[in-house]
Amino acid sequence: MLMGYGTKMDFATGRALDLDKTYENVIKPLFKELNIECFRASDVRHSGVIDVPMYQQIQKADIVIADISTLNANAIYELGVRHALRPHTTIVIAEDKLEYPFDLKHISITSYRHLGEDIGVSEANRIKEKLRELVVAVLADPKTDSPVYTYLPKLQPPGFTAEEIEELKEVAEETETVSTMLTTAAKALSEANYERARKLLTTALDFAPHDSFIRQRLALATYKSGLPSQAEALDAAQEILASLNPAYTHDTETLGLMGAISKRRFELTQRVSELEHAIDYYGRGFILAKDYYNGINLSLLLLKLAITRDKPVDALADIIYAKRIRARTELYCLALMADSFEERSDAVWILLTLAEAKYGDGDMDEFERLVQQAEKLGEGKFERQSFNEQMALLEPVLRYTNAILEKWLS
């Protein structure tokens, strides 16, 4: 399987896609049912240069599926290597909103649909059956699908020996891989076990030091841990993200994390400059992604900024802008809830965000209803803990800014 792992950004659309969901919910169960050994580069732990075993696998695998969603550079490069080494049994898939580069338009690409970061149950079942048909067909009657072998038909492809197949099985079954570390770390994060998540992600980053998703998850676990102190944890998290160029990045996950770090620094220091940094990060993320996470945080921080203003007119401008951002965030949430909402992995976050927005509007009945609905869906401590922290910040700020607004209107 040629694909990225974890959550990757599709910069053309500003969306984040969790490619692990495709692998875990579609690819692995399909090949288990077909009794075919399935693996990807992140399933192999070893010393030395990662390219050596990776290229061996690309060269010798009986069948390769390449997921080029988000135009992941590694996956596309590896697909090119596969086409250079094997004449057939290569299947290309991609998320359906992908804008294909010109050079890929002549390749047959099977599309599937992500639902937010995740892939819904019904869509997972649909694409799994489609892939089953393709796999069975190409194994039964292989036809040349490589542009290289189309023009150089006398090339002879290699294959795995029996010993190499057994070695791959042992690696997949007996060693902890980057993929399994990420899965375990995600569970630790959902249970608010931030220190365990941090240790796992630190090890994973050692094996994939240039992977932005691992670096982002590590920064999250680090600042959430608050160890050895809150200030030191925030500094460490910012240092982890430094190589992702947060001052100029279009990666909305990085922007959201930097916004959260600056927001927490403001809570510790009460320095307005930190508040302004947080507003900048969340604001850029909201413009790029048009999402509920950056929106609801931006609205809160604008209210906080209003409190620091010396001039009433500046405070009023911040309050009105915060209300407009909150209204747009509500619309984004409602739009997501109208589209296969029950299958979304982020359904709890959407409900809690909408609940916070309704609280800001003073609609307490709707606030209580949405919180209760979220509690029925929620499985981990992380969501509710983060929500409680957010509400503890919002309540006093909202009382103060509502008083400013009422005074002005009167």
N, C-alpha and C positions, 0 to 999 in steps of 0.2 A: 504494500500500500504506500503510494507516494502522496504525502499530504503533510501539512503542518499539524501541530497539536496544540491544544488549548484554544484560547480565544484570539482570533486574528482580525485586524481591521480591514474592511473593504473601503479604501480611501475614496474610491469613485462615488460611493453612496453615503459615506460616513457611518456605516453600520458595523457592528461587531458580530462576528459569527463564531460560535463555539464548534470547532471542527472535531473535537473529541466526541461530541454527540453523534456526528455522522459515523465515526468509527465504531463507537460502542453500541449504538442503536441499529445500525444498518450493516456495516461491513463485517464485523466480528461474528454476529449471530448468523449471517448468511453463509459464510464460509464454514462455520461450525456445522451447520445443517448439511452442507455439501461435502463434509469430511475432507476439507482441504486446509492444510496448515496456513495460517494467515499471520503476517507480521509486518511491522514497519520499522523504519530506522530507529525510532525512539524506543523500540522494544529490545534493543541490543545494548548491553553495558559491556564495556571493554576498555582496555588501556590502549594507547597509541592513537593513530590518526583515524577519526570517525569515517573518513571517506573510503578507507580500504574495505571494511565489511559492507558498507552501504553500496558501493559500486559492484561488489561481488553479488549481492542480493539482486540489485537491479538487472545485472547481466544474466543471472541464471534462473530467476524465478519463472515458473511455468506460466504464470499469468500475473499481470500487473494492473491495478486500478490506480489511476492518477486523479486526485481531486485538486483542481486548480482554482478553487474558490478563492476569492480575494486577490487573485493573480499572485499567489504566494511564489516568490522568486525561486526558492529552493525546489518546490514541487515542479515548476515549469522547467527548470534546468534539468532535474532528474528525469522528467518525461523525455526531454531531448536526448539524454544519455540512453534511456531505454530504447527509443526509436533507432538510435545508432547501433545498438547491440543486438536487438531482436526483431525479427520481421513481423511477428504477429502476436496475438493474445495480450494486447494492451488496450484497456478500456479507459476512456477519459470521461470524468464527470465534473460538474460544477454547479454551484448555486445559481438559481435561475435569473437573478438580477445582474449577473456578472457581465460586464462589457468586454467582449473578447477583443484582443489585439488582432490586427489584420492577419498576421501570420498564422493564427490559430483557427481562422474561420473555415479553412478547408479540411479540418480534422473533425470527425464525428464526435460530438460531445453530448452526453446524456445529462439533462438538467433535473435538479430537484430543488425543493423549497425549504428555506429556513424560516422559522417563526420566531422573530427576535434573535437571540443568540442561539436558541435551541432549534431542534427539528421535531415537529409534532408527531404524535403517535401514528395518525393516519397517513401522513406523508412518509414516515419511516417505513411503514408497511408497503406503501405503493412503490417506492423506489427500490426497496429490497427485492420485490417480485420482478421488477423490471431488470435489475441487475442479475437476478437468478437466470432469467431468460438469456441475457447476453453472455454470461459466463458459460452456461451449458452450450450455447451455440458456438462460441469461439473455440471451446475445447473439442467439440465434436467435429468441427470443420474449420480449422484455422485458415484465415485468409490474411494476406499481407495488409497490415494497417500502418506500417512504418514508411514514411516518405523516403528514408534512406534505402531500405530494401526494395522499394519500388523501382529504384534506378540502379541498384547494385544487387541484383537477385542472386548472385553466386556466393555471397557471404554465408559463412556457416556459423550459426549461433551455438553457444555452449549450454550445458545444463548442470543441475546439482548431482553430486554423487550421493549414494545412500548414506555415507558417513557424514556428509555436510548437512543432510536433512535431519539426521539424528542430533547433530550439534545444535541446529536451530531450535529444535524442540526443547532441548535441555536449557538453552538460554531463555526461551520464552517461559518455561515452567519453573525454573529454579532460581532465577535472579530477580532482584528488584530493579525495575526499569524506570526511566524518566517518566513514562506514562503512568505507571503505578504510583510513583511518588507524587505526581500531580493529583491523581485521584484521591490518595490518602490525605494530601494537604488540603484539598477542597473540602473534604469531610471535617477535618480539624477546624477549618475556618468557619464552617456552618455551625460548629459546636462551640465557637468562641475560644477554642484552644489555640491561641495565636502563637505561643512559643513553640509548640510542636509543629505547627504549619511553617513557622519561620525556619526551623532546623531542616525540615524536609525540602523546602524550596531552596535553601542555601546549597544543599547537596545537589539538587537538580540543576541549579545554575552553574555549578562546577562542570557538569557534563554538557551543558548547552549555554555557554556564557554570552552568546549574542542573541538569545531568544528574548524578545521584548515581553511576551506574555508571562514567562517565568519571572522576569525582573519586576513586572508590575505586581504580580501576586506576592512576591517577596516584600516589596515596599509596603503593600497593604498589611501583611502580617506583622511587619516590623513596627509600623506606627501604631497599630492596634494593640500590640503587646505592651507598650508603655515601659519597656525595660531597656536599660537599667533605671531610667527615669523617663518621664514623658518628653521632656525637652531633648534628651539624647536620642530617644527613639525617633522623634520627628526629624532630627538632623541626619540620622542614619538612613531613614527612608528616602529623604531628599537626595542623599548621596547615591543611593541605589538607582534612582531615576535619572541622575545627571547625564548619563551616556545616551539617554533617549531624547536629549535636546528639548526640554519642556518649554523653553522660551519661544521656540518657533514651530514646534510640532503640530501636526494636524491629527494626531492620534488622540481621540477623545477619552480613551481610558487613562492615558498619561495625564491629560489635562484635569480629569476628574480627581485623580489621586493627588496631584499637586494642589488642587483647590482644597481638598480635605486637609492636607498637611498645613497649608497656610491658615485655614480656618482654625485648626487646633492651636496653632502658634498664637493667633490672635487671642484665643480664649485664655492662654497662659500668660501672655505679655500685655494684652490690651493695646498693642501698637497698631495704630490705624493703617500703617503701611502694610502690615500682614493681611489686614482685612481687604485692602485694595488689591493685593496680589491674588487673594482667593477669588474676589469678584472677577478679576481679569481671566483667571484660569477657567472658572465655571462659565463665564460669559462666552469665551471662545468655544468651549465645548458645546454650549447650548446652541450657538449659531450654526456650528458645523453639523451636529447630530440631530438637532431638533428633538431632544429626548427629555424624558421626565426627570432623570437623576440630576443632570446639570441644572435643569430649570427650577426644581424645587429648592435646591441649595442656593442658587443665584437669588431667588426671591427672598429667602431668609436673610442673606448677607446684605442685600440692599436695605432691608429694614434696620439691620444693625448699623449700617453706615449712616442712615438717617439720624440715629441717636447721637452720633458724634458731630453732627453739623452745627456750626455756629449760627448760620443764617436759617431762619424758618423756611424760606423759599427753597433752599437747597434740600432741606429735610423733606419737604413736601414733594419735590421732584423725585427723590429716591423712593418715597412711599408709593407714589402713583406708578412709577416704573415697576416696582416690586409687584403691585397688584396686576399689572398687565402681563408680566412674566408668569405669575401664578395662573392667570386665566388661560394663557397659551399652554401651560403645562397640563392643566385640566383637560383641554381639548386633545392633547397628545395621548393622555391616558385613556380617555373615552374612545378614541380611534383604535387603540390597541385592544381594548376590551370588546370591540365589535368584530374582531377578526380571530376566530378560533381561540378565544381567550383561555378556555379550559385546558388547552394543550401547551400553553406557554410555561416555560420554566421560571420566568420572572413574574408570574401572576401575583405573588405576595407583595413584591416590591411595587408593582403598579397600584394595587389596592391601597397600600400604606401611603404612597405618594399622593394619591387622590384624596385619601382621608386627611392628610396634612393640609392639602389645598382647601378642602371644605372647612377645616378648622379655621384657616386664615380668613375664609369668607364669613365665618360666624354661623355656618350651617351645622349645628351640633348633632342633630338627628342623623344626618347623612354621615357625619364623621363617625359616630358610634356604630352605625350599620356596616360601614366599610372596614372598620377595625375588627369587628366580629367576624366578618367574612374572611379577612386575612388570617385571623387566628385559626379558623377551620382548615385553611390550606397550609399554614406554616408548619415546618418540620424541625427547624433549627433555632438556636438561641440568637444567632447573628442578626437576623432580620429584626426581631422585636427589640433587641438591645440597641441596635442602631436607631430604630424608630423612637424609642424612649429618650435617647440622647438628643435627638433632633427636636422632639417636642419640648424637652426641658429648656432648650435654647429659644424656641419659638414663643412660648407662652408669655414670658415677661416682656420680650421685645414687642410682641403684638399689642399688649396692653398699652405700652408707652406710645407706640406709633399711632394706634387707633385714637388715643387722646389728642395727639397732635392734629390728626386729620379732622376730628370732630370740632376742635377749637377753630381750625381754619375755615371749615364749612359754615360754622355758626357766625 
